[in-house]
Amino acid sequence: MPTKRMIDIKMVDKIVEKMVQTVDHSKDEIFQIGEHSRQEFEALADELKEIKQQVISVISEGDKLEVQSRFARNRLSEVSSNFNEFTEDQIREAYEKAHALQIQYTMIQQKEKQLRERRDDIERRLIGVRETIDRADHLVSQISVVLNYLNSDIRQMGEIIESAKQKQEFGLKIIEAQEEERKRLSREIHDGPAQMLANVMMRSQLIDKVFRERGSEEAMKEISDLRTMVRSALYEVRRIIYDLRPMALDDLGLVPTLKKYLETIEEYNNSTKIIFVNLGLEKRLLLKYEVALFRLVQEAVQNALKHANAKEIFVKIQIAKTNVTVIIKDNGRGFDVNEKKEKSFGLMGMRERVELLEGHMTIDTNIGGGTIIMIQVPIQD
């Protein structure tokens, strides 16, 4: 039996390691996209600087040619008006000079127009490339969060799997959940933010085409649509962050993050009212407590929404000097705690997490009577 336990743990560690390598490889690929975009941005910026200097030079040259051309036309007009006073060579010289200057002036105007169009095109491309760089940097940051998640929360599971049948089943469910989470993250990142990286360049090219063919008004409409697309992608990234681990947990602490999280969940689920109450100290805890308690509340609230069909959820937290008490109460359909169901693995995971913190969890529920979960965890400074 001990040998089988070690094999199970090694198998989980191997799966997690492979997941970490895959996500890390994806991070490197997105980083390379960002680096290539930076190189393109720098090259375009240098070209834009050079073109702007050429525009200034061409404008100056054009002004000079315009003056010379004006004098040549005046000379030609003078010769034409006093035809008998000038020789044939003088007349021909005046005509040829005026004609040559006019051709030069026309050519310099055409060159100025081409340079201005190139300048405008580069400026539009710079905007698209900058957005690509920002999106790549943002995705690298989010994938770092995924890696931290894989290297912390999931790795802990391999260490607590025991040889009992229930623990083995729990371990298998964890592996399945990991694979499902990996597929979900891959799908969401590909369909949302990653797809946005590709669409930014395509839309920027479309805007360029619309601007040239249908004018600035139509181009502005396309730009407005592009902003909407970027805003939607940003919303999806923020949602993924919260599903993994909200960054506010590191910056603000447990209580403010829970409050914001529950407000967001209530906003997404209009039919359910969520009440959050903090009765204790609003102080920072060690990171392991803040992460674990946040996960416990998150799991309990999601269970109440998905499985209990609750219309009202009450969350209370009380942080004392030596312990933390959390109560999650809902008016949902309840369940039989003695009946084993596939969904009960969520509660089993909660128990495991509480036990790791040397805490205690009780569940008071019955079919049709709602559910009350009380969690008490001792804390250390």
VENRAMO-V848478 format. One record per helix or strand. SS is the DSSP state (h for helix, s for strand). FROM is the first residue (numbers start at 1). LEN is the number of residues. Records with the same first field share a line. If there is no record, write none. Layout:
SS=FROM-LEN ; FROM-LEN
//
This chain:
h=2-80 ; 83-3 ; 88-73 ; 165-50 ; 216-29 ; 248-4 ; 254-15 ; 287-20 ; 342-15
s=273-6 ; 312-8 ; 323-8 ; 360-6 ; 371-8
//
